[in-house]
């Protein structure tokens, strides 16, 4: 974060000094929202959630080294040498500060949203752009109404491009995030069933994702998945320049001759408005053409050459628990895709497993959450899909996964087990695991299925073992 004066902070958050603040030229270089992870001299912003209230930690934060704080309420006492700024709402103040700070920078900003593949697309775009530019990108799960403004506040004069991921769980959140980011390029990866519980339908999800569009700075560019029928329907309804990516003929950015080595890489030919190129993608799954094509579209918009695009794609590395490939001894491979799941990403991950060259293929699949009244049918749909693949064994974990398991059994999956929880799954995994296996682990974040990844690592030999 570049220094911001106390006087500027007051203006940005429309705040009122309650105490301290004798030196309005005091410079702040960090913003903290977690009292357990403080930076000396930072601004502490206490956030309020359903089960916590950061105001309870103001004193601890100031005593721990923060220079001052925002607060939505008067205090009974004030520590000397610290400033206190009264605001109407601390979360809104965080947004206002990030928006104020963002406008200091004229660098291109890319916003990535969608139901599936946001993180992978963000990482691929950043990898490609890093061949020429110094890139700030969203890290970890900082894609929400707290994480995105904190990411924006990490911008410095060193950065030349900003790539921001935008997640959401309800209507209005993308609008808030995009009003902070004010992107030059907006990407919508696809429209699926994630968060359908709160949004009611795919059309509702589409409307929520499209909240980004009014905030795109002109002339701007919108990059969409041309193989998604709902996104394709936006072609004539948006005044912004728009390009489409996918596998279908006639799209602006297209992939052909897609082939996998069955181990760790995908090969294809890219067709763009400016060039054609043979590329090697260091990841598995035919769905990887979408983040690759999107990154090519962003790269060409920002002036990258053919060679920079090809080299940037090779630089791609997935975020932790996003189809990470763990090679173990005895020819065993673990595909750690445990970060999150919805019906579309489940099918994509199963396709990766099914298309591999393993002698024995095991899918360890847990509950997909936030699907509301559609949950049973959507889990059954994944189970039916399993029956059309080359997966040999299913280990289903969780209450909702029971629907998936029963549908998979009906669809003809050769071997299937339903486990109420992860502890029940462990002896089953020991039973079914064998040399030459590939094991996919995937579920919604709330299932914490990385625990089973760790268990699989513990019961398999290392490569040198």
Buried (B, 14 or more C-beta within 10 A) or exposed (E): BEEBBBEBBBEBBEBEBBBBBEEEEBBBBBBBBBBEEBBEBBBBBBBEEEEEBBBEBBBEBBEBEBBBBBBBEEBEEBBEEBBBBBBEBBBBBBBBBBBBBBEEBEBBBBBBBBBBBBBBBBBBBBBBBBBBBEBBBBBEBBBBBBBBBBBBBBBEEEBBBBBBBBBBBEBEBBBBBBBBBBBBBBBBBBBBBBBBBBBBEBEBBBBBBBBBBEBBBEEBBBBBBBBBEBBBEBEEEBEBBBBBBBBEEEBBBBBEEBEBEEEEBBEBBBBBEEEEBEBEBBBBBBBBBBBBBBBBBBBBBBEBBBEBBBBBBBBBEBBEBBBBBBEBEEBBBBBBBBBBBBBBBBBBBBBBBBBBEBEBBBBBBBBBBBBBEBBBEBBBBBBBBBBEBEBBBBBBBBEBBBBBBBBBBEBEBEBBBBBEEBEEBBEBBEEBBEEEBBBBBBBBBEBEBBBBBEBBBEEBEEEEE
